[in-house]
Amino acid sequence: MQTLLPEGTDDEEVLALAAWQRRVLLTSNAQDFAPKAVEWFLAGREQWGIIIVPGQTNESLLSRALENIFRHHSAESLRNTYRFASEFV
């Protein structure tokens, strides 16, 4: 089941929904999600990975990064991590 959140949904809610659905969160919002990742880690809360996709990332690089993620990383290997899409190119 796909759940769409309205624009402007609080970051905590976005991450909580992704964690509940065991989904990796792709976002360009490093400013808000970096501290959120640390906060969750320190609180012992589990999330299934946060991958930052900078706004200037071109589609070809993003496509290669996502392909590499799907081919070489399990959900478990991304669990409780905070990474940049460029690491996977």
PDB file of N, CA, C and O in Angstrom:
ATOM      1  N   MET A   1       0.842  -1.173   0.000  1.00  0.00           N
ATOM      2  CA  MET A   1       0.000   0.000   0.000  1.00  0.00           C
ATOM      3  C   MET A   1       0.893   1.245   0.000  1.00  0.00           C
ATOM      4  O   MET A   1       1.813   1.359   0.809  1.00  0.00           O
ATOM      5  N   GLN A   2       0.618   2.146  -0.889  1.00  0.00           N
ATOM      6  CA  GLN A   2       1.378   3.397  -0.957  1.00  0.00           C
ATOM      7  C   GLN A   2       0.635   4.473  -0.183  1.00  0.00           C
ATOM      8  O   GLN A   2      -0.575   4.643  -0.331  1.00  0.00           O
ATOM      9  N   THR A   3       1.370   5.187   0.636  1.00  0.00           N
ATOM     10  CA  THR A   3       0.786   6.263   1.418  1.00  0.00           C
ATOM     11  C   THR A   3       1.398   7.572   0.952  1.00  0.00           C
ATOM     12  O   THR A   3       2.621   7.709   0.920  1.00  0.00           O
ATOM     13  N   LEU A   4       0.576   8.519   0.598  1.00  0.00           N
ATOM     14  CA  LEU A   4       1.057   9.836   0.216  1.00  0.00           C
ATOM     15  C   LEU A   4       0.816  10.798   1.363  1.00  0.00           C
ATOM     16  O   LEU A   4      -0.276  10.868   1.927  1.00  0.00           O
ATOM     17  N   LEU A   5       1.850  11.526   1.687  1.00  0.00           N
ATOM     18  CA  LEU A   5       1.729  12.519   2.743  1.00  0.00           C
ATOM     19  C   LEU A   5       1.548  13.886   2.107  1.00  0.00           C
ATOM     20  O   LEU A   5       2.144  14.164   1.066  1.00  0.00           O
ATOM     21  N   PRO A   6       0.751  14.730   2.701  1.00  0.00           N
ATOM     22  CA  PRO A   6       0.563  16.063   2.144  1.00  0.00           C
ATOM     23  C   PRO A   6       1.840  16.893   2.214  1.00  0.00           C
ATOM     24  O   PRO A   6       2.663  16.712   3.110  1.00  0.00           O
ATOM     25  N   GLU A   7       1.990  17.791   1.268  1.00  0.00           N
ATOM     26  CA  GLU A   7       3.135  18.699   1.275  1.00  0.00           C
ATOM     27  C   GLU A   7       3.174  19.435   2.607  1.00  0.00           C
ATOM     28  O   GLU A   7       2.146  19.867   3.129  1.00  0.00           O
ATOM     29  N   GLY A   8       4.376  19.566   3.143  1.00  0.00           N
ATOM     30  CA  GLY A   8       4.528  20.261   4.415  1.00  0.00           C
ATOM     31  C   GLY A   8       4.436  19.355   5.627  1.00  0.00           C
ATOM     32  O   GLY A   8       4.497  19.832   6.760  1.00  0.00           O
ATOM     33  N   THR A   9       4.290  18.037   5.406  1.00  0.00           N
ATOM     34  CA  THR A   9       4.244  17.101   6.526  1.00  0.00           C
ATOM     35  C   THR A   9       5.544  17.211   7.325  1.00  0.00           C
ATOM     36  O   THR A   9       6.628  17.307   6.749  1.00  0.00           O
ATOM     37  N   ASP A  10       5.429  17.195   8.619  1.00  0.00           N
ATOM     38  CA  ASP A  10       6.575  17.294   9.532  1.00  0.00           C
ATOM     39  C   ASP A  10       7.587  16.186   9.240  1.00  0.00           C
ATOM     40  O   ASP A  10       7.206  15.044   8.986  1.00  0.00           O
ATOM     41  N   ASP A  11       8.880  16.528   9.278  1.00  0.00           N
ATOM     42  CA  ASP A  11       9.943  15.572   8.988  1.00  0.00           C
ATOM     43  C   ASP A  11       9.884  14.345   9.887  1.00  0.00           C
ATOM     44  O   ASP A  11      10.142  13.231   9.431  1.00  0.00           O
ATOM     45  N   GLU A  12       9.553  14.536  11.140  1.00  0.00           N
ATOM     46  CA  GLU A  12       9.431  13.421  12.083  1.00  0.00           C
ATOM     47  C   GLU A  12       8.382  12.428  11.589  1.00  0.00           C
ATOM     48  O   GLU A  12       8.590  11.216  11.642  1.00  0.00           O
ATOM     49  N   GLU A  13       7.259  12.950  11.111  1.00  0.00           N
ATOM     50  CA  GLU A  13       6.195  12.091  10.585  1.00  0.00           C
ATOM     51  C   GLU A  13       6.639  11.340   9.340  1.00  0.00           C
ATOM     52  O   GLU A  13       6.321  10.163   9.168  1.00  0.00           O
ATOM     53  N   VAL A  14       7.381  12.029   8.467  1.00  0.00           N
ATOM     54  CA  VAL A  14       7.870  11.408   7.236  1.00  0.00           C
ATOM     55  C   VAL A  14       8.796  10.246   7.583  1.00  0.00           C
ATOM     56  O   VAL A  14       8.633   9.146   7.055  1.00  0.00           O
ATOM     57  N   LEU A  15       9.758  10.479   8.461  1.00  0.00           N
ATOM     58  CA  LEU A  15      10.692   9.427   8.836  1.00  0.00           C
ATOM     59  C   LEU A  15       9.987   8.299   9.588  1.00  0.00           C
ATOM     60  O   LEU A  15      10.305   7.127   9.387  1.00  0.00           O
ATOM     61  N   ALA A  16       9.048   8.639  10.438  1.00  0.00           N
ATOM     62  CA  ALA A  16       8.306   7.615  11.177  1.00  0.00           C
ATOM     63  C   ALA A  16       7.518   6.716  10.232  1.00  0.00           C
ATOM     64  O   ALA A  16       7.478   5.501  10.428  1.00  0.00           O
ATOM     65  N   LEU A  17       6.893   7.293   9.216  1.00  0.00           N
ATOM     66  CA  LEU A  17       6.143   6.483   8.256  1.00  0.00           C
ATOM     67  C   LEU A  17       7.082   5.585   7.466  1.00  0.00           C
ATOM     68  O   LEU A  17       6.789   4.405   7.274  1.00  0.00           O
ATOM     69  N   ALA A  18       8.215   6.128   7.003  1.00  0.00           N
ATOM     70  CA  ALA A  18       9.186   5.319   6.264  1.00  0.00           C
ATOM     71  C   ALA A  18       9.692   4.174   7.139  1.00  0.00           C
ATOM     72  O   ALA A  18       9.823   3.045   6.665  1.00  0.00           O
ATOM     73  N   ALA A  19       9.973   4.453   8.396  1.00  0.00           N
ATOM     74  CA  ALA A  19      10.457   3.420   9.311  1.00  0.00           C
ATOM     75  C   ALA A  19       9.385   2.354   9.547  1.00  0.00           C
ATOM     76  O   ALA A  19       9.675   1.158   9.535  1.00  0.00           O
ATOM     77  N   TRP A  20       8.174   2.789   9.756  1.00  0.00           N
ATOM     78  CA  TRP A  20       7.067   1.861   9.987  1.00  0.00           C
ATOM     79  C   TRP A  20       6.854   0.942   8.785  1.00  0.00           C
ATOM     80  O   TRP A  20       6.554  -0.241   8.940  1.00  0.00           O
ATOM     81  N   GLN A  21       7.015   1.506   7.579  1.00  0.00           N
ATOM     82  CA  GLN A  21       6.839   0.722   6.359  1.00  0.00           C
ATOM     83  C   GLN A  21       8.131   0.024   5.928  1.00  0.00           C
ATOM     84  O   GLN A  21       8.171  -0.638   4.891  1.00  0.00           O
ATOM     85  N   ARG A  22       9.185   0.179   6.732  1.00  0.00           N
ATOM     86  CA  ARG A  22      10.486  -0.423   6.431  1.00  0.00           C
ATOM     87  C   ARG A  22      10.986  -0.009   5.054  1.00  0.00           C
ATOM     88  O   ARG A  22      11.381  -0.841   4.238  1.00  0.00           O
ATOM     89  N   ARG A  23      10.956   1.299   4.819  1.00  0.00           N
ATOM     90  CA  ARG A  23      11.401   1.861   3.548  1.00  0.00           C
ATOM     91  C   ARG A  23      12.588   2.777   3.767  1.00  0.00           C
ATOM     92  O   ARG A  23      12.693   3.466   4.781  1.00  0.00           O
ATOM     93  N   VAL A  24      13.475   2.765   2.789  1.00  0.00           N
ATOM     94  CA  VAL A  24      14.576   3.718   2.765  1.00  0.00           C
ATOM     95  C   VAL A  24      13.981   5.059   2.346  1.00  0.00           C
ATOM     96  O   VAL A  24      13.155   5.120   1.436  1.00  0.00           O
ATOM     97  N   LEU A  25      14.397   6.118   3.004  1.00  0.00           N
ATOM     98  CA  LEU A  25      13.910   7.458   2.688  1.00  0.00           C
ATOM     99  C   LEU A  25      14.903   8.161   1.775  1.00  0.00           C
ATOM    100  O   LEU A  25      16.068   8.327   2.137  1.00  0.00           O
ATOM    101  N   LEU A  26      14.458   8.572   0.605  1.00  0.00           N
ATOM    102  CA  LEU A  26      15.248   9.396  -0.311  1.00  0.00           C
ATOM    103  C   LEU A  26      14.778  10.827  -0.135  1.00  0.00           C
ATOM    104  O   LEU A  26      13.582  11.105  -0.213  1.00  0.00           O
ATOM    105  N   THR A  27      15.707  11.732   0.102  1.00  0.00           N
ATOM    106  CA  THR A  27      15.348  13.124   0.318  1.00  0.00           C
ATOM    107  C   THR A  27      16.474  14.045  -0.132  1.00  0.00           C
ATOM    108  O   THR A  27      17.639  13.648  -0.160  1.00  0.00           O
ATOM    109  N   SER A  28      16.125  15.251  -0.477  1.00  0.00           N
ATOM    110  CA  SER A  28      17.148  16.267  -0.767  1.00  0.00           C
ATOM    111  C   SER A  28      17.334  17.186   0.432  1.00  0.00           C
ATOM    112  O   SER A  28      18.104  18.144   0.366  1.00  0.00           O
ATOM    113  N   ASN A  29      16.646  16.907   1.508  1.00  0.00           N
ATOM    114  CA  ASN A  29      16.629  17.766   2.685  1.00  0.00           C
ATOM    115  C   ASN A  29      17.667  17.326   3.727  1.00  0.00           C
ATOM    116  O   ASN A  29      17.316  16.841   4.802  1.00  0.00           O
ATOM    117  N   ALA A  30      18.943  17.504   3.390  1.00  0.00           N
ATOM    118  CA  ALA A  30      20.016  17.119   4.308  1.00  0.00           C
ATOM    119  C   ALA A  30      19.981  17.961   5.581  1.00  0.00           C
ATOM    120  O   ALA A  30      20.268  17.463   6.669  1.00  0.00           O
ATOM    121  N   GLN A  31      19.635  19.214   5.443  1.00  0.00           N
ATOM    122  CA  GLN A  31      19.646  20.138   6.580  1.00  0.00           C
ATOM    123  C   GLN A  31      18.767  19.651   7.722  1.00  0.00           C
ATOM    124  O   GLN A  31      19.139  19.784   8.888  1.00  0.00           O
ATOM    125  N   ASP A  32      17.615  19.093   7.406  1.00  0.00           N
ATOM    126  CA  ASP A  32      16.710  18.638   8.457  1.00  0.00           C
ATOM    127  C   ASP A  32      16.907  17.174   8.837  1.00  0.00           C
ATOM    128  O   ASP A  32      16.742  16.804   9.999  1.00  0.00           O
ATOM    129  N   PHE A  33      17.264  16.332   7.850  1.00  0.00           N
ATOM    130  CA  PHE A  33      17.329  14.906   8.137  1.00  0.00           C
ATOM    131  C   PHE A  33      18.646  14.451   8.743  1.00  0.00           C
ATOM    132  O   PHE A  33      18.687  13.385   9.358  1.00  0.00           O
ATOM    133  N   ALA A  34      19.731  15.217   8.594  1.00  0.00           N
ATOM    134  CA  ALA A  34      20.989  14.851   9.273  1.00  0.00           C
ATOM    135  C   ALA A  34      20.797  14.874  10.788  1.00  0.00           C
ATOM    136  O   ALA A  34      21.121  13.894  11.459  1.00  0.00           O
ATOM    137  N   PRO A  35      20.277  15.972  11.341  1.00  0.00           N
ATOM    138  CA  PRO A  35      20.055  15.962  12.796  1.00  0.00           C
ATOM    139  C   PRO A  35      18.995  14.955  13.222  1.00  0.00           C
ATOM    140  O   PRO A  35      19.067  14.393  14.315  1.00  0.00           O
ATOM    141  N   LYS A  36      18.011  14.730  12.357  1.00  0.00           N
ATOM    142  CA  LYS A  36      16.952  13.761  12.679  1.00  0.00           C
ATOM    143  C   LYS A  36      17.554  12.351  12.773  1.00  0.00           C
ATOM    144  O   LYS A  36      17.175  11.576  13.651  1.00  0.00           O
ATOM    145  N   ALA A  37      18.487  12.017  11.875  1.00  0.00           N
ATOM    146  CA  ALA A  37      19.142  10.703  11.906  1.00  0.00           C
ATOM    147  C   ALA A  37      19.923  10.523  13.208  1.00  0.00           C
ATOM    148  O   ALA A  37      19.873   9.460  13.827  1.00  0.00           O
ATOM    149  N   VAL A  38      20.635  11.558  13.612  1.00  0.00           N
ATOM    150  CA  VAL A  38      21.398  11.504  14.866  1.00  0.00           C
ATOM    151  C   VAL A  38      20.449  11.368  16.059  1.00  0.00           C
ATOM    152  O   VAL A  38      20.678  10.563  16.962  1.00  0.00           O
ATOM    153  N   GLU A  39      19.401  12.154  16.046  1.00  0.00           N
ATOM    154  CA  GLU A  39      18.406  12.117  17.129  1.00  0.00           C
ATOM    155  C   GLU A  39      17.824  10.703  17.281  1.00  0.00           C
ATOM    156  O   GLU A  39      17.725  10.180  18.391  1.00  0.00           O
ATOM    157  N   TRP A  40      17.447  10.105  16.168  1.00  0.00           N
ATOM    158  CA  TRP A  40      16.877   8.754  16.211  1.00  0.00           C
ATOM    159  C   TRP A  40      17.915   7.753  16.708  1.00  0.00           C
ATOM    160  O   TRP A  40      17.595   6.876  17.511  1.00  0.00           O
ATOM    161  N   PHE A  41      19.151   7.876  16.240  1.00  0.00           N
ATOM    162  CA  PHE A  41      20.217   6.969  16.664  1.00  0.00           C
ATOM    163  C   PHE A  41      20.412   7.044  18.174  1.00  0.00           C
ATOM    164  O   PHE A  41      20.453   6.017  18.851  1.00  0.00           O
ATOM    165  N   LEU A  42      20.533   8.260  18.698  1.00  0.00           N
ATOM    166  CA  LEU A  42      20.765   8.440  20.128  1.00  0.00           C
ATOM    167  C   LEU A  42      19.594   7.948  20.974  1.00  0.00           C
ATOM    168  O   LEU A  42      19.776   7.531  22.118  1.00  0.00           O
ATOM    169  N   ALA A  43      18.393   7.999  20.404  1.00  0.00           N
ATOM    170  CA  ALA A  43      17.207   7.526  21.118  1.00  0.00           C
ATOM    171  C   ALA A  43      16.992   6.022  20.946  1.00  0.00           C
ATOM    172  O   ALA A  43      16.070   5.457  21.534  1.00  0.00           O
ATOM    173  N   GLY A  44      17.840   5.371  20.142  1.00  0.00           N
ATOM    174  CA  GLY A  44      17.695   3.935  19.914  1.00  0.00           C
ATOM    175  C   GLY A  44      16.530   3.583  19.009  1.00  0.00           C
ATOM    176  O   GLY A  44      16.030   2.459  19.039  1.00  0.00           O
ATOM    177  N   ARG A  45      16.099   4.542  18.206  1.00  0.00           N
ATOM    178  CA  ARG A  45      14.983   4.302  17.286  1.00  0.00           C
ATOM    179  C   ARG A  45      15.528   3.771  15.963  1.00  0.00           C
ATOM    180  O   ARG A  45      16.561   4.234  15.479  1.00  0.00           O
ATOM    181  N   GLU A  46      14.832   2.806  15.388  1.00  0.00           N
ATOM    182  CA  GLU A  46      15.265   2.180  14.146  1.00  0.00           C
ATOM    183  C   GLU A  46      14.642   2.867  12.937  1.00  0.00           C
ATOM    184  O   GLU A  46      13.460   3.213  12.934  1.00  0.00           O
ATOM    185  N   GLN A  47      15.460   3.053  11.919  1.00  0.00           N
ATOM    186  CA  GLN A  47      14.958   3.500  10.614  1.00  0.00           C
ATOM    187  C   GLN A  47      15.678   2.675   9.560  1.00  0.00           C
ATOM    188  O   GLN A  47      16.686   2.034   9.857  1.00  0.00           O
ATOM    189  N   TRP A  48      15.180   2.684   8.354  1.00  0.00           N
ATOM    190  CA  TRP A  48      15.665   1.769   7.311  1.00  0.00           C
ATOM    191  C   TRP A  48      16.567   2.460   6.307  1.00  0.00           C
ATOM    192  O   TRP A  48      16.707   1.994   5.176  1.00  0.00           O
ATOM    193  N   GLY A  49      17.172   3.548   6.698  1.00  0.00           N
ATOM    194  CA  GLY A  49      18.136   4.241   5.855  1.00  0.00           C
ATOM    195  C   GLY A  49      17.594   5.556   5.336  1.00  0.00           C
ATOM    196  O   GLY A  49      16.431   5.671   4.947  1.00  0.00           O
ATOM    197  N   ILE A  50      18.470   6.538   5.344  1.00  0.00           N
ATOM    198  CA  ILE A  50      18.166   7.850   4.773  1.00  0.00           C
ATOM    199  C   ILE A  50      19.248   8.115   3.738  1.00  0.00           C
ATOM    200  O   ILE A  50      20.438   8.112   4.055  1.00  0.00           O
ATOM    201  N   ILE A  51      18.831   8.340   2.512  1.00  0.00           N
ATOM    202  CA  ILE A  51      19.776   8.641   1.440  1.00  0.00           C
ATOM    203  C   ILE A  51      19.482  10.043   0.936  1.00  0.00           C
ATOM    204  O   ILE A  51      18.369  10.359   0.517  1.00  0.00           O
ATOM    205  N   ILE A  52      20.518  10.876   0.990  1.00  0.00           N
ATOM    206  CA  ILE A  52      20.394  12.263   0.555  1.00  0.00           C
ATOM    207  C   ILE A  52      20.698  12.357  -0.933  1.00  0.00           C
ATOM    208  O   ILE A  52      21.746  11.907  -1.396  1.00  0.00           O
ATOM    209  N   VAL A  53      19.777  12.942  -1.667  1.00  0.00           N
ATOM    210  CA  VAL A  53      19.928  13.184  -3.098  1.00  0.00           C
ATOM    211  C   VAL A  53      19.945  14.698  -3.275  1.00  0.00           C
ATOM    212  O   VAL A  53      18.888  15.329  -3.307  1.00  0.00           O
ATOM    213  N   PRO A  54      21.140  15.290  -3.392  1.00  0.00           N
ATOM    214  CA  PRO A  54      21.201  16.744  -3.537  1.00  0.00           C
ATOM    215  C   PRO A  54      20.369  17.218  -4.732  1.00  0.00           C
ATOM    216  O   PRO A  54      20.268  16.528  -5.746  1.00  0.00           O
ATOM    217  N   GLY A  55      19.786  18.386  -4.594  1.00  0.00           N
ATOM    218  CA  GLY A  55      18.911  18.931  -5.621  1.00  0.00           C
ATOM    219  C   GLY A  55      19.547  19.057  -6.984  1.00  0.00           C
ATOM    220  O   GLY A  55      18.843  19.003  -7.993  1.00  0.00           O
ATOM    221  N   GLN A  56      20.863  19.225  -7.049  1.00  0.00           N
ATOM    222  CA  GLN A  56      21.535  19.390  -8.334  1.00  0.00           C
ATOM    223  C   GLN A  56      21.945  18.056  -8.961  1.00  0.00           C
ATOM    224  O   GLN A  56      22.583  18.061 -10.014  1.00  0.00           O
ATOM    225  N   THR A  57      21.606  16.928  -8.363  1.00  0.00           N
ATOM    226  CA  THR A  57      21.966  15.613  -8.892  1.00  0.00           C
ATOM    227  C   THR A  57      21.235  15.376 -10.212  1.00  0.00           C
ATOM    228  O   THR A  57      20.013  15.505 -10.290  1.00  0.00           O
ATOM    229  N   ASN A  58      22.009  15.024 -11.259  1.00  0.00           N
ATOM    230  CA  ASN A  58      21.329  14.785 -12.532  1.00  0.00           C
ATOM    231  C   ASN A  58      20.723  13.381 -12.555  1.00  0.00           C
ATOM    232  O   ASN A  58      21.121  12.505 -11.788  1.00  0.00           O
ATOM    233  N   GLU A  59      19.765  13.189 -13.439  1.00  0.00           N
ATOM    234  CA  GLU A  59      19.000  11.948 -13.474  1.00  0.00           C
ATOM    235  C   GLU A  59      19.865  10.730 -13.763  1.00  0.00           C
ATOM    236  O   GLU A  59      19.613   9.651 -13.226  1.00  0.00           O
ATOM    237  N   SER A  60      20.875  10.886 -14.600  1.00  0.00           N
ATOM    238  CA  SER A  60      21.746   9.764 -14.951  1.00  0.00           C
ATOM    239  C   SER A  60      22.514   9.270 -13.727  1.00  0.00           C
ATOM    240  O   SER A  60      22.591   8.065 -13.490  1.00  0.00           O
ATOM    241  N   LEU A  61      23.079  10.187 -12.956  1.00  0.00           N
ATOM    242  CA  LEU A  61      23.799   9.804 -11.741  1.00  0.00           C
ATOM    243  C   LEU A  61      22.869   9.171 -10.719  1.00  0.00           C
ATOM    244  O   LEU A  61      23.219   8.178 -10.080  1.00  0.00           O
ATOM    245  N   LEU A  62      21.693   9.744 -10.567  1.00  0.00           N
ATOM    246  CA  LEU A  62      20.725   9.191  -9.623  1.00  0.00           C
ATOM    247  C   LEU A  62      20.317   7.786 -10.046  1.00  0.00           C
ATOM    248  O   LEU A  62      20.206   6.892  -9.208  1.00  0.00           O
ATOM    249  N   SER A  63      20.097   7.591 -11.330  1.00  0.00           N
ATOM    250  CA  SER A  63      19.721   6.284 -11.846  1.00  0.00           C
ATOM    251  C   SER A  63      20.818   5.255 -11.561  1.00  0.00           C
ATOM    252  O   SER A  63      20.521   4.139 -11.134  1.00  0.00           O
ATOM    253  N   ARG A  64      22.069   5.617 -11.792  1.00  0.00           N
ATOM    254  CA  ARG A  64      23.189   4.708 -11.518  1.00  0.00           C
ATOM    255  C   ARG A  64      23.287   4.407 -10.024  1.00  0.00           C
ATOM    256  O   ARG A  64      23.516   3.264  -9.629  1.00  0.00           O
ATOM    257  N   ALA A  65      23.115   5.425  -9.208  1.00  0.00           N
ATOM    258  CA  ALA A  65      23.187   5.222  -7.753  1.00  0.00           C
ATOM    259  C   ALA A  65      22.102   4.263  -7.284  1.00  0.00           C
ATOM    260  O   ALA A  65      22.373   3.341  -6.514  1.00  0.00           O
ATOM    261  N   LEU A  66      20.882   4.479  -7.745  1.00  0.00           N
ATOM    262  CA  LEU A  66      19.782   3.608  -7.329  1.00  0.00           C
ATOM    263  C   LEU A  66      19.990   2.182  -7.824  1.00  0.00           C
ATOM    264  O   LEU A  66      19.711   1.224  -7.103  1.00  0.00           O
ATOM    265  N   GLU A  67      20.473   2.043  -9.041  1.00  0.00           N
ATOM    266  CA  GLU A  67      20.750   0.704  -9.572  1.00  0.00           C
ATOM    267  C   GLU A  67      21.790  -0.007  -8.712  1.00  0.00           C
ATOM    268  O   GLU A  67      21.634  -1.187  -8.398  1.00  0.00           O
ATOM    269  N   ASN A  68      22.846   0.701  -8.331  1.00  0.00           N
ATOM    270  CA  ASN A  68      23.880   0.104  -7.478  1.00  0.00           C
ATOM    271  C   ASN A  68      23.351  -0.244  -6.101  1.00  0.00           C
ATOM    272  O   ASN A  68      23.739  -1.260  -5.523  1.00  0.00           O
ATOM    273  N   ILE A  69      22.481   0.578  -5.578  1.00  0.00           N
ATOM    274  CA  ILE A  69      21.874   0.282  -4.277  1.00  0.00           C
ATOM    275  C   ILE A  69      21.081  -1.021  -4.370  1.00  0.00           C
ATOM    276  O   ILE A  69      21.231  -1.907  -3.528  1.00  0.00           O
ATOM    277  N   PHE A  70      20.241  -1.131  -5.395  1.00  0.00           N
ATOM    278  CA  PHE A  70      19.406  -2.327  -5.538  1.00  0.00           C
ATOM    279  C   PHE A  70      20.239  -3.582  -5.773  1.00  0.00           C
ATOM    280  O   PHE A  70      19.890  -4.656  -5.285  1.00  0.00           O
ATOM    281  N   ARG A  71      21.335  -3.457  -6.515  1.00  0.00           N
ATOM    282  CA  ARG A  71      22.159  -4.624  -6.843  1.00  0.00           C
ATOM    283  C   ARG A  71      23.085  -5.062  -5.713  1.00  0.00           C
ATOM    284  O   ARG A  71      23.317  -6.257  -5.532  1.00  0.00           O
ATOM    285  N   HIS A  72      23.612  -4.111  -4.955  1.00  0.00           N
ATOM    286  CA  HIS A  72      24.708  -4.432  -4.043  1.00  0.00           C
ATOM    287  C   HIS A  72      24.418  -4.222  -2.556  1.00  0.00           C
ATOM    288  O   HIS A  72      25.284  -4.478  -1.720  1.00  0.00           O
ATOM    289  N   HIS A  73      23.235  -3.767  -2.223  1.00  0.00           N
ATOM    290  CA  HIS A  73      22.942  -3.482  -0.815  1.00  0.00           C
ATOM    291  C   HIS A  73      21.613  -4.101  -0.410  1.00  0.00           C
ATOM    292  O   HIS A  73      20.616  -4.009  -1.127  1.00  0.00           O
ATOM    293  N   SER A  74      21.625  -4.721   0.734  1.00  0.00           N
ATOM    294  CA  SER A  74      20.386  -5.258   1.289  1.00  0.00           C
ATOM    295  C   SER A  74      19.732  -4.192   2.148  1.00  0.00           C
ATOM    296  O   SER A  74      20.357  -3.200   2.523  1.00  0.00           O
ATOM    297  N   ALA A  75      18.485  -4.412   2.446  1.00  0.00           N
ATOM    298  CA  ALA A  75      17.783  -3.489   3.342  1.00  0.00           C
ATOM    299  C   ALA A  75      18.521  -3.422   4.675  1.00  0.00           C
ATOM    300  O   ALA A  75      18.624  -2.356   5.281  1.00  0.00           O
ATOM    301  N   GLU A  76      19.023  -4.544   5.120  1.00  0.00           N
ATOM    302  CA  GLU A  76      19.731  -4.583   6.399  1.00  0.00           C
ATOM    303  C   GLU A  76      21.006  -3.734   6.371  1.00  0.00           C
ATOM    304  O   GLU A  76      21.366  -3.128   7.380  1.00  0.00           O
ATOM    305  N   SER A  77      21.690  -3.686   5.226  1.00  0.00           N
ATOM    306  CA  SER A  77      22.941  -2.918   5.155  1.00  0.00           C
ATOM    307  C   SER A  77      22.700  -1.413   5.180  1.00  0.00           C
ATOM    308  O   SER A  77      23.617  -0.647   5.475  1.00  0.00           O
ATOM    309  N   LEU A  78      21.497  -0.987   4.881  1.00  0.00           N
ATOM    310  CA  LEU A  78      21.169   0.443   4.906  1.00  0.00           C
ATOM    311  C   LEU A  78      20.473   0.845   6.209  1.00  0.00           C
ATOM    312  O   LEU A  78      20.297   2.031   6.487  1.00  0.00           O
ATOM    313  N   ARG A  79      20.094  -0.123   6.976  1.00  0.00           N
ATOM    314  CA  ARG A  79      19.350   0.119   8.214  1.00  0.00           C
ATOM    315  C   ARG A  79      20.132   1.041   9.144  1.00  0.00           C
ATOM    316  O   ARG A  79      21.315   0.823   9.407  1.00  0.00           O
ATOM    317  N   ASN A  80      19.456   2.063   9.633  1.00  0.00           N
ATOM    318  CA  ASN A  80      20.017   3.034  10.579  1.00  0.00           C
ATOM    319  C   ASN A  80      21.214   3.794  10.028  1.00  0.00           C
ATOM    320  O   ASN A  80      22.097   4.197  10.785  1.00  0.00           O
ATOM    321  N   THR A  81      21.250   3.993   8.714  1.00  0.00           N
ATOM    322  CA  THR A  81      22.333   4.758   8.108  1.00  0.00           C
ATOM    323  C   THR A  81      21.819   6.065   7.535  1.00  0.00           C
ATOM    324  O   THR A  81      20.621   6.246   7.315  1.00  0.00           O
ATOM    325  N   TYR A  82      22.743   6.955   7.303  1.00  0.00           N
ATOM    326  CA  TYR A  82      22.489   8.258   6.689  1.00  0.00           C
ATOM    327  C   TYR A  82      23.606   8.422   5.665  1.00  0.00           C
ATOM    328  O   TYR A  82      24.770   8.585   6.033  1.00  0.00           O
ATOM    329  N   ARG A  83      23.256   8.378   4.378  1.00  0.00           N
ATOM    330  CA  ARG A  83      24.276   8.384   3.331  1.00  0.00           C
ATOM    331  C   ARG A  83      23.863   9.300   2.189  1.00  0.00           C
ATOM    332  O   ARG A  83      22.702   9.690   2.065  1.00  0.00           O
ATOM    333  N   PHE A  84      24.839   9.627   1.367  1.00  0.00           N
ATOM    334  CA  PHE A  84      24.593  10.454   0.184  1.00  0.00           C
ATOM    335  C   PHE A  84      24.540   9.562  -1.050  1.00  0.00           C
ATOM    336  O   PHE A  84      25.314   8.611  -1.162  1.00  0.00           O
ATOM    337  N   ALA A  85      23.638   9.859  -1.969  1.00  0.00           N
ATOM    338  CA  ALA A  85      23.474   9.067  -3.196  1.00  0.00           C
ATOM    339  C   ALA A  85      24.788   8.957  -3.955  1.00  0.00           C
ATOM    340  O   ALA A  85      25.047   7.931  -4.583  1.00  0.00           O
ATOM    341  N   SER A  86      25.627   9.992  -3.911  1.00  0.00           N
ATOM    342  CA  SER A  86      26.886   9.976  -4.646  1.00  0.00           C
ATOM    343  C   SER A  86      27.827   8.854  -4.183  1.00  0.00           C
ATOM    344  O   SER A  86      28.724   8.465  -4.932  1.00  0.00           O
ATOM    345  N   GLU A  87      27.641   8.335  -2.981  1.00  0.00           N
ATOM    346  CA  GLU A  87      28.471   7.233  -2.484  1.00  0.00           C
ATOM    347  C   GLU A  87      28.224   5.951  -3.278  1.00  0.00           C
ATOM    348  O   GLU A  87      29.061   5.047  -3.272  1.00  0.00           O
ATOM    349  N   PHE A  88      27.097   5.869  -3.951  1.00  0.00           N
ATOM    350  CA  PHE A  88      26.704   4.639  -4.623  1.00  0.00           C
ATOM    351  C   PHE A  88      26.950   4.656  -6.127  1.00  0.00           C
ATOM    352  O   PHE A  88      26.629   3.688  -6.817  1.00  0.00           O
ATOM    353  N   VAL A  89      27.520   5.754  -6.644  1.00  0.00           N
ATOM    354  CA  VAL A  89      27.753   5.874  -8.094  1.00  0.00           C
ATOM    355  C   VAL A  89      29.032   5.156  -8.466  1.00  0.00           C
ATOM    356  O   VAL A  89      29.411   5.136  -9.637  1.00  0.00           O
TER     357      VAL A  89
END
